[in-house]
Amino acid sequence: MDDGPLTPALVVWTAQRVITQHHEPSREHRATGRCWQCRDGGCEMLSWARATLKAHRR
């Protein structure tokens, strides 16, 4: 599957969505607040998203 080039804007958008997912409170009808990568010790996706946004701010 090729949906086109991976652009910096797409990477930033994805990182922002990951962070939003982790900060929205969980709801019964919508699975938010955690993702499949979340573990008791932290979340690799959330760590990636924070590092990505920090790198793009420079």
N, CA, C and O atoms as a GROMACS GRO file, in nm:
protein
  232
    1MET      N    1   0.085  -0.117   0.000
    1MET     CA    2   0.000   0.000   0.000
    1MET      C    3   0.090   0.123   0.000
    1MET      O    4   0.174   0.140   0.088
    2ASP      N    5   0.071   0.207  -0.097
    2ASP     CA    6   0.149   0.329  -0.106
    2ASP      C    7   0.054   0.447  -0.119
    2ASP      O    8  -0.010   0.466  -0.222
    3ASP      N    9   0.047   0.526  -0.012
    3ASP     CA   10  -0.042   0.642  -0.012
    3ASP      C   11   0.031   0.771  -0.042
    3ASP      O   12  -0.025   0.879  -0.025
    4GLY      N   13   0.153   0.761  -0.087
    4GLY     CA   14   0.228   0.881  -0.119
    4GLY      C   15   0.349   0.896  -0.028
    4GLY      O   16   0.377   0.809   0.055
    5PRO      N   17   0.419   1.006  -0.044
    5PRO     CA   18   0.542   1.026   0.032
    5PRO      C   19   0.515   1.056   0.180
    5PRO      O   20   0.412   1.112   0.216
    6LEU      N   21   0.609   1.016   0.262
    6LEU     CA   22   0.605   1.046   0.404
    6LEU      C   23   0.668   1.183   0.422
    6LEU      O   24   0.789   1.199   0.406
    7THR      N   25   0.587   1.281   0.456
    7THR     CA   26   0.635   1.418   0.469
    7THR      C   27   0.654   1.454   0.616
    7THR      O   28   0.594   1.391   0.704
    8PRO      N   29   0.735   1.555   0.645
    8PRO     CA   30   0.749   1.600   0.783
    8PRO      C   31   0.615   1.643   0.844
    8PRO      O   32   0.590   1.620   0.962
    9ALA      N   33   0.530   1.704   0.765
    9ALA     CA   34   0.399   1.746   0.814
    9ALA      C   35   0.314   1.626   0.856
    9ALA      O   36   0.242   1.633   0.956
   10LEU      N   37   0.322   1.518   0.782
   10LEU     CA   38   0.248   1.397   0.817
   10LEU      C   39   0.301   1.335   0.946
   10LEU      O   40   0.223   1.287   1.028
   11VAL      N   41   0.432   1.336   0.963
   11VAL     CA   42   0.493   1.282   1.085
   11VAL      C   43   0.449   1.365   1.206
   11VAL      O   44   0.414   1.309   1.309
   12VAL      N   45   0.451   1.497   1.193
   12VAL     CA   46   0.409   1.584   1.303
   12VAL      C   47   0.261   1.563   1.334
   12VAL      O   48   0.224   1.554   1.450
   13TRP      N   49   0.178   1.555   1.232
   13TRP     CA   50   0.035   1.532   1.252
   13TRP      C   51   0.011   1.401   1.327
   13TRP      O   52  -0.070   1.396   1.419
   14THR      N   53   0.082   1.296   1.288
   14THR     CA   54   0.068   1.166   1.352
   14THR      C   55   0.111   1.174   1.498
   14THR      O   56   0.043   1.120   1.586
   15ALA      N   57   0.221   1.239   1.526
   15ALA     CA   58   0.269   1.255   1.663
   15ALA      C   59   0.166   1.331   1.747
   15ALA      O   60   0.142   1.295   1.862
   16GLN      N   61   0.108   1.435   1.692
   16GLN     CA   62   0.006   1.512   1.763
   16GLN      C   63  -0.116   1.426   1.794
   16GLN      O   64  -0.174   1.437   1.902
   17ARG      N   65  -0.156   1.341   1.701
   17ARG     CA   66  -0.271   1.254   1.723
   17ARG      C   67  -0.241   1.152   1.833
   17ARG      O   68  -0.329   1.121   1.914
   18VAL      N   69  -0.119   1.100   1.837
   18VAL     CA   70  -0.080   1.004   1.941
   18VAL      C   71  -0.090   1.071   2.078
   18VAL      O   72  -0.142   1.012   2.173
   19ILE      N   73  -0.038   1.192   2.088
   19ILE     CA   74  -0.044   1.264   2.216
   19ILE      C   75  -0.188   1.294   2.255
   19ILE      O   76  -0.225   1.278   2.371
   20THR      N   77  -0.268   1.338   2.160
   20THR     CA   78  -0.410   1.365   2.188
   20THR      C   79  -0.480   1.240   2.238
   20THR      O   80  -0.558   1.246   2.333
   21GLN      N   81  -0.454   1.127   2.175
   21GLN     CA   82  -0.517   1.002   2.216
   21GLN      C   83  -0.485   0.970   2.362
   21GLN      O   84  -0.570   0.920   2.434
   22HIS      N   85  -0.365   0.998   2.404
   22HIS     CA   86  -0.323   0.964   2.540
   22HIS      C   87  -0.372   1.065   2.644
   22HIS      O   88  -0.372   1.035   2.763
   23HIS      N   89  -0.413   1.183   2.601
   23HIS     CA   90  -0.458   1.285   2.695
   23HIS      C   91  -0.609   1.296   2.705
   23HIS      O   92  -0.660   1.357   2.798
   24GLU      N   93  -0.682   1.238   2.610
   24GLU     CA   94  -0.827   1.239   2.619
   24GLU      C   95  -0.871   1.136   2.721
   24GLU      O   96  -0.815   1.026   2.725
   25PRO      N   97  -0.969   1.169   2.805
   25PRO     CA   98  -1.015   1.070   2.902
   25PRO      C   99  -1.085   0.954   2.832
   25PRO      O  100  -1.150   0.972   2.729
   26SER      N  101  -1.071   0.836   2.889
   26SER     CA  102  -1.136   0.718   2.832
   26SER      C  103  -1.287   0.730   2.845
   26SER      O  104  -1.338   0.784   2.943
   27ARG      N  105  -1.356   0.681   2.745
   27ARG     CA  106  -1.502   0.681   2.745
   27ARG      C  107  -1.550   0.541   2.712
   27ARG      O  108  -1.480   0.464   2.646
   28GLU      N  109  -1.667   0.510   2.757
   28GLU     CA  110  -1.722   0.376   2.736
   28GLU      C  111  -1.735   0.341   2.588
   28GLU      O  112  -1.703   0.229   2.548
   29HIS      N  113  -1.781   0.436   2.506
   29HIS     CA  114  -1.806   0.409   2.364
   29HIS      C  115  -1.684   0.439   2.276
   29HIS      O  116  -1.689   0.418   2.155
   30ARG      N  117  -1.577   0.488   2.336
   30ARG     CA  118  -1.461   0.522   2.255
   30ARG      C  119  -1.334   0.491   2.334
   30ARG      O  120  -1.314   0.539   2.445
   31ALA      N  121  -1.249   0.410   2.276
   31ALA     CA  122  -1.126   0.369   2.344
   31ALA      C  123  -1.020   0.478   2.331
   31ALA      O  124  -0.955   0.489   2.227
   32THR      N  125  -1.004   0.558   2.435
   32THR     CA  126  -0.902   0.662   2.436
   32THR      C  127  -0.828   0.655   2.569
   32THR      O  128  -0.865   0.579   2.658
   33GLY      N  129  -0.725   0.734   2.580
   33GLY     CA  130  -0.649   0.737   2.703
   33GLY      C  131  -0.532   0.641   2.704
   33GLY      O  132  -0.436   0.660   2.779
   34ARG      N  133  -0.538   0.540   2.622
   34ARG     CA  134  -0.430   0.441   2.610
   34ARG      C  135  -0.428   0.390   2.467
   34ARG      O  136  -0.520   0.414   2.389
   35CYS      N  137  -0.320   0.319   2.433
   35CYS     CA  138  -0.314   0.256   2.302
   35CYS      C  139  -0.262   0.114   2.319
   35CYS      O  140  -0.235   0.071   2.432
   36TRP      N  141  -0.248   0.042   2.212
   36TRP     CA  142  -0.202  -0.097   2.219
   36TRP      C  143  -0.055  -0.106   2.261
   36TRP      O  144  -0.010  -0.213   2.302
   37GLN      N  145   0.019   0.004   2.252
   37GLN     CA  146   0.160   0.005   2.291
   37GLN      C  147   0.177   0.034   2.440
   37GLN      O  148   0.285   0.011   2.495
   38CYS      N  149   0.073   0.083   2.507
   38CYS     CA  150   0.082   0.122   2.648
   38CYS      C  151   0.107   0.001   2.737
   38CYS      O  152   0.042  -0.104   2.724
   39ARG      N  153   0.200   0.018   2.826
   39ARG     CA  154   0.232  -0.083   2.926
   39ARG      C  155   0.236  -0.014   3.061
   39ARG      O  156   0.230   0.109   3.068
   40ASP      N  157   0.245  -0.090   3.168
   40ASP     CA  158   0.249  -0.031   3.302
   40ASP      C  159   0.369   0.061   3.319
   40ASP      O  160   0.361   0.158   3.395
   41GLY      N  161   0.480   0.034   3.252
   41GLY     CA  162   0.600   0.114   3.263
   41GLY      C  163   0.606   0.233   3.170
   41GLY      O  164   0.703   0.309   3.173
   42GLY      N  165   0.505   0.253   3.087
   42GLY     CA  166   0.505   0.364   2.992
   42GLY      C  167   0.458   0.321   2.855
   42GLY      O  168   0.412   0.208   2.836
   43CYS      N  169   0.471   0.410   2.760
   43CYS     CA  170   0.424   0.382   2.624
   43CYS      C  171   0.531   0.424   2.523
   43CYS      O  172   0.574   0.540   2.522
   44GLU      N  173   0.573   0.331   2.441
   44GLU     CA  174   0.674   0.360   2.339
   44GLU      C  175   0.621   0.457   2.233
   44GLU      O  176   0.696   0.541   2.184
   45MET      N  177   0.494   0.446   2.198
   45MET     CA  178   0.437   0.537   2.099
   45MET      C  179   0.432   0.679   2.153
   45MET      O  180   0.463   0.774   2.080
   46LEU      N  181   0.394   0.695   2.279
   46LEU     CA  182   0.389   0.828   2.338
   46LEU      C  183   0.529   0.887   2.350
   46LEU      O  184   0.548   1.006   2.326
   47SER      N  185   0.625   0.806   2.386
   47SER     CA  186   0.765   0.853   2.392
   47SER      C  187   0.813   0.897   2.254
   47SER      O  188   0.879   1.000   2.241
   48TRP      N  189   0.780   0.818   2.151
   48TRP     CA  190   0.816   0.854   2.014
   48TRP      C  191   0.752   0.987   1.975
   48TRP      O  192   0.818   1.074   1.919
   49ALA      N  193   0.623   1.003   2.005
   49ALA     CA  194   0.551   1.125   1.966
   49ALA      C  195   0.611   1.248   2.032
   49ALA      O  196   0.630   1.351   1.967
   50ARG      N  197   0.641   1.238   2.160
   50ARG     CA  198   0.701   1.352   2.230
   50ARG      C  199   0.838   1.387   2.173
   50ARG      O  200   0.869   1.504   2.151
   51ALA      N  201   0.920   1.287   2.148
   51ALA     CA  202   1.053   1.309   2.092
   51ALA      C  203   1.044   1.367   1.952
   51ALA      O  204   1.124   1.454   1.915
   52THR      N  205   0.950   1.321   1.873
   52THR     CA  206   0.932   1.371   1.736
   52THR      C  207   0.893   1.518   1.737
   52THR      O  208   0.949   1.597   1.661
   53LEU      N  209   0.796   1.555   1.821
   53LEU     CA  210   0.755   1.695   1.826
   53LEU      C  211   0.866   1.784   1.880
   53LEU      O  212   0.884   1.896   1.833
   54LYS      N  213   0.940   1.734   1.977
   54LYS     CA  214   1.052   1.812   2.030
   54LYS      C  215   1.158   1.835   1.921
   54LYS      O  216   1.212   1.945   1.910
   55ALA      N  217   1.187   1.732   1.843
   55ALA     CA  218   1.286   1.744   1.735
   55ALA      C  219   1.239   1.840   1.626
   55ALA      O  220   1.322   1.911   1.568
   56HIS      N  221   1.111   1.844   1.597
   56HIS     CA  222   1.060   1.932   1.492
   56HIS      C  223   1.047   2.077   1.536
   56HIS      O  224   1.032   2.166   1.453
   57ARG      N  225   1.052   2.102   1.667
   57ARG     CA  226   1.047   2.240   1.717
   57ARG      C  227   1.180   2.312   1.699
   57ARG      O  228   1.184   2.435   1.696
   58ARG      N  229   1.287   2.237   1.686
   58ARG     CA  230   1.421   2.297   1.676
   58ARG      C  231   1.444   2.362   1.545
   58ARG      O  232   1.552   2.416   1.520
   0.00000   0.00000   0.00000
